[in-house]
Amino acid sequence: MQFVRAIVRPEKKDEVLENLSAGGFNAATVVDVVGRGKQKGIRMGDVYYDEIPKSLILVAIEDGDRDRIVDIILKTAKTGQSGNFGDGKIFISPVAEAYTVSTGSKGL
């Protein structure tokens, strides 16, 4: 199992979730977060924004689905033809175990 954490622009969140669902990835957890990337925030005129709003999408997947889900997120979350700073990041980590609380069953 793998755990996918995708940080995307808030205005792309719904589109990413729709495309994930269309690709068979219906289960997801979404959290509104703030942060900054390599650009260290953004300056607009005299105002410096240190923390930029983002959406964090969390999905647990089977190992074989890794390339497919990454492809869906990359294609959907990118802005413009070649992408822009702040479009987001995808992190993938192994999952040792998962349990369903209501049934106690192990696995996804």
trRosetta pair geometry for C-beta under 8 A, 3 or more apart (Angstrom, degrees):
i j d omega theta_ij theta_ji phi_ij phi_ji
1 60 6.1 3 -179 -177 116 99
1 61 7.0 155 -158 82 68 37
1 62 6.4 -56 -106 -111 62 39
1 63 6.7 -87 -70 -46 16 76
1 94 7.2 100 82 -168 63 61
1 95 3.9 -52 103 61 111 115
1 98 6.1 -128 158 -8 175 122
1 107 7.6 -178 -62 -143 133 62
1 108 6.4 157 -115 -41 123 109
2 60 7.3 163 84 -156 45 54
2 61 5.2 -21 63 65 94 89
2 62 7.5 25 18 117 88 12
2 63 5.9 114 -26 -100 104 52
2 65 7.7 -152 42 67 119 86
2 66 5.5 62 18 -88 167 102
2 92 5.4 -7 -178 -169 119 102
2 93 7.0 144 -162 74 68 35
2 94 6.3 -54 -108 -108 60 42
2 95 6.3 -173 -103 -1 6 96
3 58 7.2 -13 -175 -164 92 89
3 59 7.7 160 -158 84 49 43
3 60 5.5 -24 -104 -102 70 73
3 61 7.9 164 -91 21 23 72
3 92 7.1 152 75 -155 50 51
3 93 4.8 -21 58 65 102 89
3 94 7.4 27 11 111 89 9
3 95 4.9 111 -39 -61 98 103
4 57 7.7 -14 116 108 97 87
4 58 7.2 155 85 -154 61 40
4 59 4.6 -11 59 63 108 91
4 60 7.6 -174 19 -83 76 23
4 61 6.1 29 -11 2 115 117
4 66 7.9 167 -72 -128 114 67
4 69 5.8 -107 -62 125 167 139
4 70 7.6 -149 -127 -72 130 72
4 73 7.7 -169 170 -33 134 152
4 90 6.7 -22 -163 -166 94 98
4 91 7.5 147 -158 80 45 52
4 92 5.5 -14 -101 -102 68 80
5 56 6.4 -16 -167 -167 91 98
5 57 7.5 152 -157 77 41 51
5 58 5.7 -6 -105 -103 71 74
5 90 7.2 152 82 -158 52 48
5 91 4.4 -9 60 59 103 101
5 92 7.7 -167 24 -74 70 35
5 93 7.6 23 -2 4 107 105
6 16 7.0 -158 115 176 144 149
6 56 7.3 151 78 -157 46 47
6 57 4.5 -15 61 59 100 101
6 59 7.6 10 2 11 107 106
6 73 4.9 -123 -120 -148 150 145
6 77 6.9 -150 173 -57 122 154
6 88 6.4 35 175 160 77 135
6 89 7.5 -175 -149 91 48 44
6 90 4.9 -10 -105 -107 80 80
6 91 7.8 -166 -73 25 38 64
7 33 7.2 -68 -127 63 103 132
7 35 7.4 -49 -154 54 146 135
7 54 5.1 16 -174 159 95 141
7 55 7.4 156 -154 78 50 43
7 56 5.5 -19 -98 -100 72 72
7 57 8.0 -172 -76 20 25 72
7 88 4.7 -176 97 -152 66 89
7 89 4.9 15 46 47 109 81
7 90 7.7 -153 24 -72 66 38
7 91 8.0 42 -8 -3 97 99
8 12 4.8 -106 161 84 118 116
8 13 5.9 154 88 -80 117 62
8 16 5.6 142 21 -28 177 158
8 54 6.7 143 70 -169 28 90
8 55 5.4 -28 67 64 82 94
8 57 6.5 10 11 -2 115 114
8 73 7.4 -131 -69 -164 127 97
8 77 4.3 -110 -124 -131 116 122
8 87 7.4 -21 -139 166 66 57
8 88 4.2 -20 -98 -81 47 155
9 12 4.5 78 65 8 90 108
9 13 7.5 -126 96 -34 49 75
9 54 6.7 -71 -104 -125 30 70
9 55 7.3 16 111 18 19 95
9 77 7.0 145 20 -165 83 84
9 79 6.8 26 6 -42 152 125
9 86 6.7 66 -79 139 104 91
9 87 6.5 -54 -25 -137 108 42
9 88 6.5 -112 -22 -47 64 105
10 13 5.6 -22 -156 -16 41 119
10 32 7.0 32 -107 -126 115 95
10 53 5.4 -11 -28 129 133 109
10 54 6.6 -158 -45 -143 79 21
10 55 5.0 120 -102 -32 59 104
12 15 5.5 -67 -162 49 57 111
12 16 5.6 59 143 -27 86 107
12 55 7.7 -156 69 39 74 124
12 76 6.7 138 -178 140 107 82
12 77 5.0 102 144 -131 149 60
12 79 7.2 -114 -66 -63 130 93
12 87 7.9 42 -7 -158 162 73
12 88 7.7 -111 68 -27 143 137
13 16 5.9 -62 -149 36 26 110
13 17 6.3 21 158 -15 65 109
13 30 6.5 88 -167 -149 123 135
13 55 4.0 18 -88 54 124 170
13 57 7.0 165 -139 -59 83 113
14 17 5.7 -56 -146 39 31 110
14 18 6.2 33 155 -21 66 106
15 18 5.7 -51 -145 35 31 112
15 19 6.4 24 157 -12 64 108
15 76 5.5 -174 127 -175 98 108
16 19 6.0 -61 -148 42 28 106
16 20 6.2 31 153 -21 65 107
16 57 6.3 -130 117 -33 133 163
16 72 7.7 112 -155 137 71 91
16 73 6.0 39 -148 -125 114 69
16 76 4.7 144 -98 114 65 132
16 77 5.5 28 -84 -70 124 87
17 20 5.6 -52 -144 36 31 113
17 21 6.3 32 156 -19 64 106
17 28 6.2 -144 -125 61 94 154
17 30 7.1 -34 -79 -67 131 136
17 57 6.9 -159 -76 -120 85 134
18 21 5.8 -56 -150 37 29 111
18 22 6.3 29 152 -18 64 107
19 22 5.4 -49 -142 38 35 114
19 23 6.3 31 155 -15 64 108
19 72 5.2 175 133 -173 110 105
19 75 7.7 -141 169 84 160 103
19 76 4.7 -160 34 -80 155 147
20 23 5.7 -64 -151 43 30 109
20 25 4.1 -67 175 77 91 113
20 26 7.8 167 124 -76 89 23
20 28 6.3 62 109 -51 152 141
20 57 7.7 -176 -31 170 159 145
20 59 6.9 -138 -163 -81 144 155
20 69 7.0 39 -127 -139 95 89
20 72 5.8 126 -87 130 61 143
20 73 7.4 30 -75 -70 104 80
21 24 7.8 113 -176 -16 28 8
21 25 6.6 -91 -77 75 31 59
21 26 5.2 63 -127 -104 80 63
23 68 6.5 170 -180 154 129 109
23 69 7.1 155 116 -98 144 62
23 72 5.0 -81 -26 -87 162 150
25 28 6.9 64 143 -55 97 105
25 59 5.7 20 -179 -157 126 145
25 61 6.8 -34 -115 -94 116 110
25 65 7.4 137 -78 170 109 141
25 69 5.9 81 -58 -109 154 109
25 72 7.5 179 21 63 133 161
27 59 6.8 129 96 -136 73 80
27 60 7.3 -32 104 46 122 84
28 57 5.6 -16 -174 -167 125 94
28 58 6.6 143 -165 70 68 51
28 59 5.0 -33 -107 -82 84 93
29 57 7.5 148 77 -159 49 45
29 58 4.2 -17 61 59 99 109
29 59 7.7 -176 23 -67 69 48
30 55 6.0 -11 -165 -176 101 107
30 56 7.0 150 -156 79 49 54
30 57 5.5 -13 -102 -103 79 68
30 58 7.5 -163 -73 19 33 77
31 55 7.3 150 76 -162 42 59
31 56 4.5 -16 62 60 93 107
31 58 7.3 35 0 -11 104 112
32 53 6.9 -18 -172 -161 97 98
32 54 7.8 154 -159 84 53 42
32 55 6.0 -37 -103 -105 57 69
32 56 7.7 -173 -87 17 8 82
33 53 7.7 142 85 -155 41 51
33 54 5.3 -27 74 71 89 90
33 55 7.1 133 23 -120 82 18
33 56 4.9 47 -5 -21 130 114
34 51 4.0 45 156 166 120 113
34 52 6.5 159 -156 70 75 28
34 53 5.6 -40 -98 -93 81 47
34 54 6.8 139 -110 19 27 80
35 51 6.2 -3 -70 -144 13 79
35 52 6.7 -44 73 53 44 75
35 54 6.1 -40 38 18 95 129
36 39 7.0 -115 -178 71 94 73
36 40 5.8 53 150 -145 136 23
36 41 4.8 -41 -119 -60 143 62
36 50 6.3 -78 -43 172 141 52
36 51 6.3 -102 -39 -106 95 41
36 52 5.8 103 -93 9 67 98
37 40 7.9 -85 84 -38 44 33
37 85 7.2 -165 74 -176 133 87
37 86 6.5 -167 19 -92 131 54
37 89 7.1 156 -110 -35 121 123
38 85 7.7 -109 65 -145 94 109
39 42 6.7 24 126 -74 126 74
39 85 5.1 80 -48 173 140 138
39 86 6.8 -46 23 -54 141 90
40 50 8.0 -37 166 -136 66 67
41 48 6.1 56 130 174 138 85
41 49 5.3 -176 -170 93 99 56
41 50 4.5 -51 -92 -117 144 34
41 51 7.2 -27 -105 -32 101 26
41 52 6.7 169 -128 -35 56 98
42 48 7.6 171 89 -155 37 53
42 49 5.0 -5 59 56 83 106
42 52 6.5 69 3 -79 112 122
42 86 7.7 -1 -57 -69 128 142
43 47 7.1 161 -155 87 58 46
43 48 5.0 -23 -101 -103 81 73
43 49 7.5 -174 -83 19 30 71
44 47 5.4 -16 67 67 82 97
44 49 6.9 25 7 -9 103 111
49 52 6.1 82 133 -79 118 75
52 86 6.5 -76 137 -136 163 119
54 88 6.9 137 -150 -105 121 88
57 73 7.7 -167 71 -116 137 121
59 69 6.7 -152 96 -162 143 147
60 95 6.0 36 -140 -50 108 163
60 98 6.0 105 -180 -95 160 156
60 108 5.8 -170 116 -104 112 110
61 65 4.3 -116 175 78 122 125
61 66 6.7 156 99 -74 133 55
61 69 5.7 -124 -71 -20 164 154
61 108 7.6 34 -134 -94 17 159
62 65 5.1 89 61 0 78 108
62 108 6.6 -110 -60 20 80 149
63 66 6.3 -21 -174 -27 44 112
65 68 5.3 -69 -163 49 62 113
65 69 5.5 53 145 -22 93 108
66 69 6.5 -66 -147 37 22 101
66 70 6.3 17 161 -15 63 112
66 92 6.5 66 -143 -148 108 154
67 70 5.8 -59 -147 39 29 111
67 71 6.2 33 155 -23 65 108
68 71 5.8 -56 -150 34 28 113
68 72 6.6 29 153 -19 63 104
69 72 5.6 -50 -149 34 35 113
69 73 6.4 31 155 -15 66 106
70 73 6.0 -59 -148 40 30 107
70 74 6.1 30 157 -19 67 110
70 90 6.0 133 -129 136 85 163
70 92 7.4 -46 -76 -53 115 134
71 74 5.9 -55 -141 38 27 110
71 75 6.2 20 163 -13 63 111
72 75 6.3 -64 -148 40 23 105
72 76 6.0 6 162 -7 63 119
73 76 6.1 -69 -140 45 25 102
73 77 5.5 7 174 -9 68 121
73 90 5.7 114 105 -87 146 132
74 77 6.7 -58 -123 41 17 98
74 78 6.4 26 171 -33 56 111
74 90 7.3 -67 -65 -17 82 143
75 78 6.7 -57 -153 18 19 112
77 87 5.8 119 136 168 91 93
77 88 5.1 -54 161 35 139 141
78 83 4.5 -70 -150 -91 103 90
78 87 5.5 20 -120 -166 48 148
79 83 6.5 88 53 -136 57 44
79 84 5.0 -37 74 19 108 112
79 87 5.5 -155 12 -103 89 104
80 83 6.2 -159 68 -53 95 9
80 84 5.5 85 20 -36 130 103
83 87 5.1 -70 -160 -19 95 160
84 87 5.6 125 61 -48 64 101
95 98 5.8 12 156 -45 135 105
97 106 6.5 -51 -163 -151 99 104
98 106 7.0 120 77 -166 54 57
98 107 6.1 47 70 -153 96 10
98 108 5.9 37 82 -72 146 57
99 104 6.4 -20 -173 -156 113 39
99 105 6.9 160 -153 82 65 36
99 106 5.6 -34 -98 -102 75 56
100 103 4.8 19 95 43 119 95
100 104 6.9 -44 75 11 74 12
100 105 4.9 9 35 53 113 86
101 104 7.6 16 -165 -69 20 48
